[in-house]
Amino acid sequence: METNVQILERLLDDFNQKGIEGALPYFDEDVEVYDPDLPEDSYRGREALDYLLRQMLSGAERTRVLGFDLLPAGDRVVALLRTYSRGEGGAPEVEVWDAHTMTFRNGKITYWRLYLDRVEALTDAGLDPELAQHAKT
């Protein structure tokens, strides 16, 4: 049986290869997404996730996850990511180091929480915040 970490590795690979369409199948139909920087408290459902991802990636010609550390935490995985976006039409290139927690049930992501602070993500998942200092990405 595939672990949650392995599922998330496949998701990241499929996102890099196929974009949003490659990532969507890994999420439960009733997934809840929370990003503290967005106006809504949370978004629910795969259709809302699709909309949210398109908004997050708008203005980018190409977005790829260039590096990651995936840390299991019970039914969750903390993903420490390094993401690169190339802007459309000469817009600036952006590289972001952030964190995400993904909660899994039956091999699907049911809850996705975005963080700008890696230490906060690790702490929320009950992991040692010092892991942020030792991440490869």
DSSP file (Angstrom, degrees, kcal/mol; ACC not computed):
  #  RESIDUE AA STRUCTURE BP1 BP2  ACC     N-H-->O    O-->H-N    N-H-->O    O-->H-N    TCO  KAPPA ALPHA  PHI   PSI    X-CA   Y-CA   Z-CA
    1    1 A M              0   0    0      0, 0.0     2,-0.2     0, 0.0     0, 0.0   0.000 360.0 360.0 360.0 137.9    0.0    0.0    0.0
    2    2 A E        -     0   0    0      1,-0.1     2,-0.1     2,-0.0   105,-0.1  -0.490 360.0-129.1 -74.9 137.6    1.3    3.5   -0.9
    3    3 A T     >  -     0   0    0     -2,-0.2     4,-2.2     1,-0.1     5,-0.2  -0.390  22.4-110.8 -80.9 163.9    2.1    5.9    1.9
    4    4 A N  H  > S+     0   0    0      1,-0.2     4,-2.4     2,-0.2     5,-0.2   0.870 120.4  54.9 -61.1 -37.0    0.8    9.4    2.1
    5    5 A V  H  > S+     0   0    0      2,-0.2     4,-2.3     1,-0.2    -1,-0.2   0.926 108.1  48.3 -62.1 -44.4    4.3   10.7    1.4
    6    6 A Q  H  > S+     0   0    0      2,-0.2     4,-2.1     1,-0.2    -2,-0.2   0.891 110.5  51.6 -64.1 -38.6    4.5    8.6   -1.7
    7    7 A I  H  X S+     0   0    0     -4,-2.2     4,-2.4     1,-0.2    -1,-0.2   0.928 110.6  48.2 -62.5 -44.5    1.1    9.9   -2.9
    8    8 A L  H  X S+     0   0    0     -4,-2.4     4,-2.5     2,-0.2    -2,-0.2   0.866 108.1  54.9 -66.6 -35.3    2.2   13.5   -2.3
    9    9 A E  H  X S+     0   0    0     -4,-2.3     4,-2.2     2,-0.2    -1,-0.2   0.925 109.6  47.4 -60.0 -44.2    5.4   12.8   -4.3
   10   10 A R  H  X S+     0   0    0     -4,-2.1     4,-3.0     2,-0.2     5,-0.2   0.907 109.6  53.6 -63.6 -41.4    3.3   11.6   -7.2
   11   11 A L  H  X S+     0   0    0     -4,-2.4     4,-2.8     1,-0.2    -2,-0.2   0.942 109.7  47.4 -57.6 -48.7    1.1   14.6   -6.9
   12   12 A L  H  X S+     0   0    0     -4,-2.5     4,-2.3     1,-0.2    53,-0.3   0.895 113.1  48.5 -62.4 -40.6    4.1   17.0   -7.1
   13   13 A D  H  X S+     0   0    0     -4,-2.2     4,-1.9     2,-0.2    -1,-0.2   0.928 113.1  47.2 -64.0 -45.3    5.5   15.1  -10.1
   14   14 A D  H  X S+     0   0    0     -4,-3.0     4,-3.2     2,-0.2     5,-0.4   0.871 110.8  52.6 -66.1 -35.9    2.1   15.2  -11.9
   15   15 A F  H  X S+     0   0    0     -4,-2.8     4,-2.3     7,-0.3    -1,-0.2   0.933 109.8  48.7 -62.4 -44.7    1.7   18.9  -11.1
   16   16 A N  H  < S+     0   0    0     -4,-2.3    -2,-0.2    -5,-0.2    -1,-0.2   0.850 119.9  38.3 -63.7 -33.5    5.2   19.6  -12.6
   17   17 A Q  H  < S+     0   0    0     -4,-1.9    -2,-0.2    -5,-0.1    -1,-0.2   0.879 135.8  14.0 -83.4 -40.6    4.3   17.5  -15.7
   18   18 A K  H >< S-     0   0    0     -4,-3.2     3,-0.6     1,-0.3    -3,-0.2   0.416  90.8-139.5-122.2  -1.9    0.6   18.5  -16.3
   19   19 A G  T >X  -     0   0    0     -4,-2.3     3,-1.1    -5,-0.4     4,-1.0  -0.428  69.7 -13.5  75.0-150.4   -0.1   21.5  -14.1
   20   20 A I  H >> S+     0   0    0      1,-0.3     4,-2.2     2,-0.2     3,-0.9   0.878 134.4  59.0 -56.6 -42.5   -3.4   21.9  -12.2
   21   21 A E  H <4 S+     0   0    0     -3,-0.6    -1,-0.3     1,-0.3    -2,-0.2   0.814 104.1  52.9 -59.8 -29.7   -5.0   19.0  -14.1
   22   22 A G  H <4 S+     0   0    0     -3,-1.1    -7,-0.3    -8,-0.2    -1,-0.3   0.780 113.1  43.2 -74.4 -26.8   -2.3   16.7  -12.9
   23   23 A A  H X< S+     0   0    0     -4,-1.0     3,-1.9    -3,-0.9     4,-0.3   0.834  95.0  75.2 -88.3 -35.1   -2.8   17.6   -9.3
   24   24 A L  G >< S+     0   0    0     -4,-2.2     3,-2.0     1,-0.3    -1,-0.1   0.814  84.6  63.2 -54.2 -40.7   -6.6   17.7   -9.0
   25   25 A P  G 3  S+     0   0    0      0, 0.0    -1,-0.3     0, 0.0    -2,-0.1   0.694  94.1  64.5 -61.6 -15.8   -7.2   13.9   -8.9
   26   26 A Y  G <  S+     0   0    0     -3,-1.9    83,-2.5    -4,-0.1     2,-0.4   0.567  89.9  83.6 -82.0  -8.6   -5.3   13.6   -5.7
   27   27 A F  E <  S-a  109   0A   0     -3,-2.0    83,-0.2    -4,-0.3    19,-0.1  -0.771  84.5-113.1-101.3 141.0   -7.8   15.6   -3.8
   28   28 A D  E >   -     0   0A   0     81,-2.9     3,-1.8    -2,-0.4    17,-0.1  -0.300  30.3-114.0 -61.9 150.6  -11.1   14.4   -2.3
   29   29 A E  E 3  S+     0   0A   0      1,-0.3    17,-1.7    16,-0.1    18,-0.3   0.809 118.9  42.6 -57.8 -29.8  -14.3   15.7   -3.9
   30   30 A D  E 3  S+     0   0A   0     15,-0.2    -1,-0.3    16,-0.1    -2,-0.1  -0.027  84.9 156.8-108.1  29.2  -15.1   17.5   -0.6
   31   31 A V  E <   -     0   0A   0     -3,-1.8    14,-3.4    13,-0.1     2,-0.4  -0.184  32.2-145.0 -56.6 144.1  -11.5   18.8    0.1
   32   32 A E  E     -aB 111  44A   0     78,-2.1    80,-2.5    12,-0.2     2,-0.4  -0.959  12.6-164.6-112.7 133.8  -11.2   21.9    2.3
   33   33 A V  E     -aB 112  43A   0     10,-3.1    10,-2.6    -2,-0.4     2,-0.5  -0.964   3.8-171.2-120.5 131.8   -8.5   24.4    1.6
   34   34 A Y  E     +a  113   0A   0     78,-2.8    80,-2.3    -2,-0.4     8,-0.2  -0.986  11.7 167.3-126.7 125.9   -7.3   27.0    4.0
   35   35 A D    >   -     0   0    0     -2,-0.5     3,-2.2     6,-0.3    80,-0.1  -0.961  26.1-150.9-133.4 114.9   -4.9   29.9    3.2
   36   36 A P  T 3  S+     0   0    0      0, 0.0    -1,-0.1     0, 0.0    79,-0.1   0.670  94.6  61.7 -63.1 -14.6   -4.7   32.7    5.8
   37   37 A D  T 3  S+     0   0    0     77,-0.1    -3,-0.0    -3,-0.0     3,-0.0   0.480  88.3  88.8 -88.9  -2.3   -3.8   35.2    3.0
   38   38 A L  S <  S-     0   0    0     -3,-2.2    -3,-0.1     2,-0.2     0, 0.0  -0.658  81.7-123.3 -98.6 154.6   -7.1   34.7    1.1
   39   39 A P  S    S+     0   0    0      0, 0.0     2,-0.2     0, 0.0    -1,-0.1   0.830  93.1  68.6 -66.4 -32.8  -10.3   36.7    1.8
   40   40 A E  S    S-     0   0    0      1,-0.1    -5,-0.3    -5,-0.1    -2,-0.2  -0.579  84.1-129.2 -84.0 149.3  -12.5   33.6    2.4
   41   41 A D  S    S-     0   0    0      1,-0.2    -6,-0.3    -2,-0.2     2,-0.3   0.941  83.8 -21.3 -61.5 -46.7  -11.9   31.5    5.6
   42   42 A S        -     0   0    0     -8,-0.2     2,-0.4    -3,-0.0    -1,-0.2  -0.977  58.0-128.9-157.0 165.8  -11.7   28.3    3.5
   43   43 A Y  E     -B   33   0A   0    -10,-2.6   -10,-3.1    -2,-0.3     2,-0.4  -0.950  22.5-157.4-120.7 141.4  -12.7   26.8    0.2
   44   44 A R  E     +B   32   0A   0     -2,-0.4     4,-0.4   -12,-0.2   -12,-0.2  -0.970  46.5  25.6-128.3 136.4  -14.5   23.5    0.0
   45   45 A G  S  > S-     0   0    0    -14,-3.4     4,-2.1    -2,-0.4   -15,-0.2   0.061  82.0 -88.5  99.3 154.2  -14.8   21.0   -2.9
   46   46 A R  H  > S+     0   0    0    -17,-1.7     4,-2.6     1,-0.2     5,-0.1   0.832 124.6  56.2 -67.1 -32.8  -12.7   20.1   -5.9
   47   47 A E  H  > S+     0   0    0    -18,-0.3     4,-2.2     2,-0.2    -1,-0.2   0.923 109.3  46.1 -64.8 -43.1  -14.3   22.8   -8.1
   48   48 A A  H  > S+     0   0    0     -4,-0.4     4,-2.8     2,-0.2    -2,-0.2   0.881 111.6  53.1 -64.8 -37.9  -13.4   25.5   -5.5
   49   49 A L  H  X S+     0   0    0     -4,-2.1     4,-3.0     2,-0.2     5,-0.2   0.923 107.6  50.6 -61.7 -45.1   -9.9   24.0   -5.4
   50   50 A D  H  X S+     0   0    0     -4,-2.6     4,-2.2     2,-0.2    -2,-0.2   0.934 112.7  46.6 -58.1 -47.4   -9.6   24.2   -9.2
   51   51 A Y  H  X S+     0   0    0     -4,-2.2     4,-2.1     1,-0.2    -2,-0.2   0.933 113.1  49.3 -60.0 -47.3  -10.7   27.9   -9.1
   52   52 A L  H  X S+     0   0    0     -4,-2.8     4,-2.7     1,-0.2    -2,-0.2   0.915 110.7  49.3 -61.1 -45.8   -8.3   28.7   -6.2
   53   53 A L  H  X S+     0   0    0     -4,-3.0     4,-2.1     1,-0.2    -1,-0.2   0.909 110.2  51.2 -61.6 -42.0   -5.3   27.1   -7.9
   54   54 A R  H  X S+     0   0    0     -4,-2.2     4,-0.6    -5,-0.2    -1,-0.2   0.887 112.0  47.4 -63.3 -38.0   -6.1   29.0  -11.2
   55   55 A Q  H >< S+     0   0    0     -4,-2.1     3,-0.7     1,-0.2    -2,-0.2   0.917 111.8  50.1 -66.9 -43.0   -6.2   32.2   -9.2
   56   56 A M  H 3< S+     0   0    0     -4,-2.7    -2,-0.2     1,-0.2    -1,-0.2   0.846 117.7  39.4 -64.3 -33.9   -3.0   31.5   -7.3
   57   57 A L  H >< S+     0   0    0     -4,-2.1     3,-1.8    -5,-0.2    -1,-0.2   0.416  84.9 124.8 -98.8   0.9   -1.2   30.6  -10.6
   58   58 A S  T << S+     0   0    0     -3,-0.7     3,-0.1    -4,-0.6    -3,-0.0  -0.329  72.6  28.8 -62.6 143.5   -2.7   33.4  -12.7
   59   59 A G  T 3  S+     0   0    0      1,-0.3    29,-2.1    28,-0.1     2,-0.5   0.364  96.9 111.2  86.7  -5.2    0.0   35.6  -14.3
   60   60 A A  E <   -C   87   0A   0     -3,-1.8    27,-0.3    27,-0.2    -1,-0.3  -0.888  51.5-164.0-105.0 129.1    2.5   32.7  -14.4
   61   61 A E  E    S+     0   0A   0     25,-2.9     2,-0.3    -2,-0.5    26,-0.2   0.861  83.3   3.5 -72.3 -37.1    3.5   31.2  -17.7
   62   62 A R  E     -C   86   0A   0     24,-1.4    24,-2.9     2,-0.0     2,-0.4  -0.969  63.1-170.8-153.3 132.8    4.9   28.2  -15.9
   63   63 A T  E     +C   85   0A   0     -2,-0.3     2,-0.3    22,-0.2    22,-0.2  -0.995  13.7 171.8-126.8 133.4    5.1   27.1  -12.3
   64   64 A R  E     -C   84   0A   0     20,-2.7    20,-3.0    -2,-0.4     2,-0.8  -0.990  35.8-125.3-139.6 147.1    7.1   24.1  -11.0
   65   65 A V  E     -C   83   0A   0     -2,-0.3    18,-0.2   -53,-0.3     3,-0.1  -0.849  28.6-178.1 -88.4 114.4    8.0   22.7   -7.7
   66   66 A L  E     +     0   0A   0     16,-2.4     2,-0.3    -2,-0.8    17,-0.2   0.715  62.2   2.4 -90.3 -22.8   11.8   22.6   -7.8
   67   67 A G  E     +C   82   0A   0     15,-1.3    15,-2.3    70,-0.1     2,-0.3  -0.987  63.4 177.3-161.5 153.8   12.5   20.9   -4.5
   68   68 A F  E     -C   81   0A   0     -2,-0.3     2,-0.4    13,-0.2    13,-0.2  -0.995  22.3-152.5-159.4 153.0   10.7   19.5   -1.5
   69   69 A D  E     -C   80   0A   0     11,-2.0    11,-2.9    -2,-0.3     2,-0.5  -1.000  20.2-160.8-122.0 128.7   11.0   17.8    1.9
   70   70 A L  E     -C   79   0A   0     -2,-0.4     9,-0.2     9,-0.2   -65,-0.1  -0.956   7.1-172.5-116.6 122.7    8.0   15.7    2.8
   71   71 A L  E     -C   78   0A   0      7,-2.8     7,-2.8    -2,-0.5     2,-0.1  -0.952  18.4-133.9-121.2 117.4    7.6   14.8    6.5
   72   72 A P  E     +C   77   0A   0      0, 0.0     5,-0.2     0, 0.0     3,-0.1  -0.412  24.4 174.5 -70.0 143.5    4.9   12.4    7.7
   73   73 A A  E >   -C   76   0A   0      3,-3.1     3,-1.6     1,-0.3     2,-0.3  -0.575  59.6 -75.1-147.5  76.7    2.8   13.4   10.8
   74   74 A G  T 3  S-     0   0    0      1,-0.3    -1,-0.3    -2,-0.1    51,-0.0  -0.530 116.0  -7.8  68.1-125.0    0.1   10.8   11.4
   75   75 A D  T 3  S+     0   0    0     -2,-0.3    29,-3.2    -3,-0.1     2,-0.3   0.366 130.9  74.6 -85.4   7.2   -2.6   11.2    8.8
   76   76 A R  E <   -CD  73 103A   0     -3,-1.6    -3,-3.1    27,-0.2     2,-0.4  -0.780  63.7-153.2-115.3 160.5   -0.9   14.4    7.6
   77   77 A V  E     -CD  72 102A   0     25,-2.0    25,-2.3    -2,-0.3     2,-0.6  -0.999  11.4-145.4-129.8 131.3    2.2   15.2    5.6
   78   78 A V  E     -CD  71 101A   0     -7,-2.8    -7,-2.8    -2,-0.4     2,-0.6  -0.862  16.1-160.4 -93.8 126.4    4.1   18.5    6.0
   79   79 A A  E     -CD  70 100A   0     21,-3.1    21,-1.8    -2,-0.6     2,-0.7  -0.937   8.6-165.1-111.8 116.6    5.5   19.6    2.7
   80   80 A L  E     -CD  69  99A   0    -11,-2.9   -11,-2.0    -2,-0.6     2,-0.3  -0.904  27.5-171.8 -97.8 112.8    8.4   22.1    2.7
   81   81 A L  E     -CD  68  98A   0     17,-2.1    17,-1.7    -2,-0.7     2,-0.5  -0.762  33.1-158.4-116.3 151.5    8.5   23.4   -0.9
   82   82 A R  E     -CD  67  97A   0    -15,-2.3   -16,-2.4    -2,-0.3   -15,-1.3  -0.972  28.2-174.4-121.0 111.8   10.6   25.5   -3.1
   83   83 A T  E     -CD  65  96A   0     13,-2.8    13,-2.9    -2,-0.5     2,-0.4  -0.881  11.1-160.5-116.1 139.1    8.4   26.7   -6.0
   84   84 A Y  E     -CD  64  95A   0    -20,-3.0   -20,-2.7    -2,-0.4     2,-0.4  -0.961   6.3-173.6-120.4 133.3    9.4   28.6   -9.1
   85   85 A S  E     -CD  63  94A   0      9,-2.9     9,-2.7    -2,-0.4     2,-0.6  -0.993  13.4-152.3-127.0 134.1    7.1   30.6  -11.4
   86   86 A R  E     -C   62   0A   0    -24,-2.9   -25,-2.9    -2,-0.4   -24,-1.4  -0.922  27.5-128.2-101.9 122.3    8.0   32.3  -14.6
   87   87 A G  E >   -C   60   0A   0     -2,-0.6     3,-0.6     4,-0.5   -27,-0.2  -0.243  22.4-103.7 -70.4 156.7    5.8   35.3  -15.3
   88   88 A E  G >  S+     0   0    0    -29,-2.1     3,-1.7     1,-0.2    -1,-0.1  -0.532  93.3   2.6 -77.9 144.9    3.9   35.9  -18.5
   89   89 A G  G 3  S-     0   0    0      1,-0.3    -1,-0.2    -2,-0.2    -2,-0.0   0.823 138.7 -41.2  53.3  43.0    5.1   38.4  -21.0
   90   90 A G  G <  S+     0   0    0     -3,-0.6    -1,-0.3     1,-0.2    -2,-0.1   0.519  94.4 151.1  85.8   4.3    8.3   39.5  -19.2
   91   91 A A    <   -     0   0    0     -3,-1.7    -4,-0.5     1,-0.1    -1,-0.2  -0.295  56.7 -81.5 -63.4 157.0    6.7   39.6  -15.8
   92   92 A P        -     0   0    0      0, 0.0    -5,-0.3     0, 0.0     2,-0.3  -0.188  39.8-116.5 -64.1 152.1    9.3   38.9  -13.0
   93   93 A E        -     0   0    0     -7,-0.2     2,-0.4    -3,-0.1    -7,-0.2  -0.648  31.5-157.3 -83.2 146.0   10.3   35.4  -12.0
   94   94 A V  E     -D   85   0A   0     -9,-2.7    -9,-2.9    -2,-0.3     2,-0.4  -0.988  13.4-169.7-131.6 134.3    9.4   34.3   -8.5
   95   95 A E  E     -D   84   0A   0     -2,-0.4     2,-0.4   -11,-0.2   -11,-0.2  -0.993  13.9-170.8-122.2 129.7   10.8   31.7   -6.2
   96   96 A V  E     -D   83   0A   0    -13,-2.9   -13,-2.8    -2,-0.4     2,-0.6  -0.964  17.6-161.2-126.7 135.6    9.0   30.9   -3.0
   97   97 A W  E     +D   82   0A   0     -2,-0.4     2,-0.2   -15,-0.2   -15,-0.2  -0.967  39.6 139.1-110.8 112.2    9.9   28.7    0.0
   98   98 A D  E     -D   81   0A   0    -17,-1.7   -17,-2.1    -2,-0.6     2,-0.3  -0.731  40.6-120.7-140.9-171.0    6.8   27.8    1.9
   99   99 A A  E     -DE  80 115A   0     16,-2.3    16,-2.8   -19,-0.2     2,-0.3  -0.962  16.8-173.2-140.7 154.8    5.0   25.0    3.7
  100  100 A H  E     -DE  79 114A   0    -21,-1.8   -21,-3.1    -2,-0.3     2,-0.5  -0.989  13.4-148.9-143.5 147.0    1.8   23.1    3.4
  101  101 A T  E     -DE  78 113A   0     12,-2.4    12,-2.6    -2,-0.3     2,-0.5  -0.987  14.6-167.4-116.4 136.3    0.1   20.5    5.5
  102  102 A M  E     -DE  77 112A   0    -25,-2.3   -25,-2.0    -2,-0.5     2,-0.5  -0.984   7.5-153.6-122.3 125.7   -2.1   17.9    3.7
  103  103 A T  E     -DE  76 111A   0      8,-3.0     7,-3.1    -2,-0.5     8,-1.2  -0.862  16.9-155.6-100.0 133.1   -4.5   15.6    5.6
  104  104 A F  E     + E   0 109A   0    -29,-3.2     2,-0.3    -2,-0.5     5,-0.2  -0.813  19.3 175.9-112.1 147.1   -5.2   12.3    4.0
  105  105 A R  E >  S- E   0 108A   0      3,-2.4     3,-1.6    -2,-0.3    -2,-0.0  -0.930  78.3 -11.9-145.5 125.4   -8.1    9.9    4.2
  106  106 A N  T 3  S-     0   0    0     -2,-0.3     3,-0.1     1,-0.3    -2,-0.0   0.858 129.2 -53.1  53.4  40.0   -8.3    6.7    2.0
  107  107 A G  T 3  S+     0   0    0      1,-0.2     2,-0.3  -105,-0.1    -1,-0.3   0.510 118.3 101.9  80.3   4.4   -5.4    7.9   -0.2
  108  108 A K  E <  S- E   0 105A   0     -3,-1.6    -3,-2.4   -81,-0.0     2,-0.5  -0.888  76.7-111.5-120.6 151.9   -7.0   11.3   -1.0
  109  109 A I  E     +aE  27 104A   0    -83,-2.5   -81,-2.9    -2,-0.3    -5,-0.3  -0.718  34.7 171.7 -82.6 123.7   -6.2   14.8    0.4
  110  110 A T  E     +     0   0A   0     -7,-3.1   -78,-2.1    -2,-0.5     2,-0.3   0.628  67.6  27.8-106.1 -19.6   -9.2   16.0    2.5
  111  111 A Y  E     -aE  32 103A   0     -8,-1.2    -8,-3.0   -80,-0.2     2,-0.4  -0.980  60.5-173.1-147.1 131.3   -7.6   19.1    4.0
  112  112 A W  E     -aE  33 102A   0    -80,-2.5   -78,-2.8    -2,-0.3     2,-0.5  -0.990   4.6-174.4-128.1 123.3   -4.9   21.4    2.6
  113  113 A R  E     -aE  34 101A   0    -12,-2.6   -12,-2.4    -2,-0.4     2,-0.3  -0.977  11.8-149.9-120.6 127.3   -3.4   24.2    4.8
  114  114 A L  E     - E   0 100A   0    -80,-2.3     2,-0.3    -2,-0.5   -14,-0.2  -0.745  14.9-176.0 -98.0 143.7   -0.9   26.7    3.3
  115  115 A Y  E     - E   0  99A   0    -16,-2.8   -16,-2.3    -2,-0.3     3,-0.1  -0.990  28.2-165.4-136.3 143.1    1.8   28.4    5.4
  116  116 A L  S    S+     0   0    0     -2,-0.3     2,-0.7   -18,-0.2    -1,-0.1   0.655  86.3  68.1 -91.2 -23.2    4.4   31.1    4.7
  117  117 A D     >  -     0   0    0      1,-0.2     4,-1.7   -18,-0.1    -1,-0.1  -0.868  65.8-165.4-102.3 111.1    6.1   30.2    7.9
  118  118 A R  H  > S+     0   0    0     -2,-0.7     4,-2.3     1,-0.2     5,-0.2   0.863  89.1  56.0 -63.7 -37.7    7.7   26.7    7.9
  119  119 A V  H  > S+     0   0    0      1,-0.2     4,-2.6     2,-0.2    -1,-0.2   0.909 106.1  51.4 -62.3 -42.3    8.2   26.6   11.6
  120  120 A E  H  > S+     0   0    0      2,-0.2     4,-2.8     1,-0.2    -1,-0.2   0.909 109.3  50.4 -61.3 -42.5    4.5   27.2   12.2
  121  121 A A  H  X S+     0   0    0     -4,-1.7     4,-1.5     2,-0.2    -2,-0.2   0.930 112.7  45.8 -61.9 -45.9    3.5   24.4    9.8
  122  122 A L  H  <>S+     0   0    0     -4,-2.3     5,-3.0     2,-0.2     4,-0.3   0.912 114.1  48.5 -64.5 -42.6    5.8   21.9   11.6
  123  123 A T  H ><5S+     0   0    0     -4,-2.6     3,-1.7     1,-0.2    -2,-0.2   0.924 108.9  52.9 -63.8 -45.3    4.6   23.0   15.0
  124  124 A D  H 3<5S+     0   0    0     -4,-2.8    -1,-0.2     1,-0.3    -2,-0.2   0.820 109.5  50.2 -59.5 -31.1    0.9   22.7   14.0
  125  125 A A  T 3<5S-     0   0    0     -4,-1.5    -1,-0.3    -5,-0.2    -2,-0.2   0.437 119.4-110.5 -88.0   0.7    1.6   19.2   12.8
  126  126 A G  T < 5S+     0   0    0     -3,-1.7     2,-0.2     1,-0.3    -3,-0.2   0.710  75.2 131.8  79.6  19.6    3.3   18.3   16.1
  127  127 A L      < -     0   0    0     -5,-3.0    -1,-0.3    -6,-0.2    -2,-0.1  -0.634  70.0 -85.2-102.4 163.3    6.8   18.0   14.5
  128  128 A D    >   -     0   0    0     -2,-0.2     3,-2.1     1,-0.2     4,-0.2  -0.522  30.7-146.5 -67.5 119.7   10.0   19.5   15.7
  129  129 A P  G >  S+     0   0    0      0, 0.0     3,-1.6     0, 0.0     4,-0.3   0.723  93.6  74.9 -62.2 -19.4   10.3   23.1   14.4
  130  130 A E  G >> S+     0   0    0      1,-0.3     3,-1.3     2,-0.2     4,-0.8   0.724  76.4  78.1 -63.7 -20.3   14.0   22.6   14.1
  131  131 A L  G X4 S+     0   0    0     -3,-2.1     3,-0.5     1,-0.3     4,-0.5   0.793  81.7  66.7 -59.6 -26.4   13.4   20.4   11.1
  132  132 A A  G X4 S+     0   0    0     -3,-1.6     3,-0.6    -4,-0.2    -1,-0.3   0.848  97.9  52.5 -61.9 -33.3   12.8   23.7    9.2
  133  133 A Q  G <4 S+     0   0    0     -3,-1.3    -1,-0.2    -4,-0.3    -2,-0.2   0.745 111.8  45.6 -73.9 -23.3   16.5   24.5    9.7
  134  134 A H  G << S+     0   0    0     -4,-0.8    -1,-0.2    -3,-0.5    -2,-0.2   0.355  81.8 126.6-103.7   5.2   17.6   21.1    8.3
  135  135 A A    <   -     0   0    0     -3,-0.6   -66,-0.1    -4,-0.5    -3,-0.0  -0.327  58.8-138.9 -65.4 145.2   15.4   21.0    5.2
  136  136 A K              0   0    0      1,-0.2    -1,-0.1   -56,-0.1   -67,-0.1   0.790 360.0 360.0 -72.2 -28.5   17.1   20.4    1.9
  137  137 A T              0   0    0    -57,-0.1    -1,-0.2   -70,-0.0    -2,-0.1   0.426 360.0 360.0-102.9 360.0   14.9   23.0    0.1
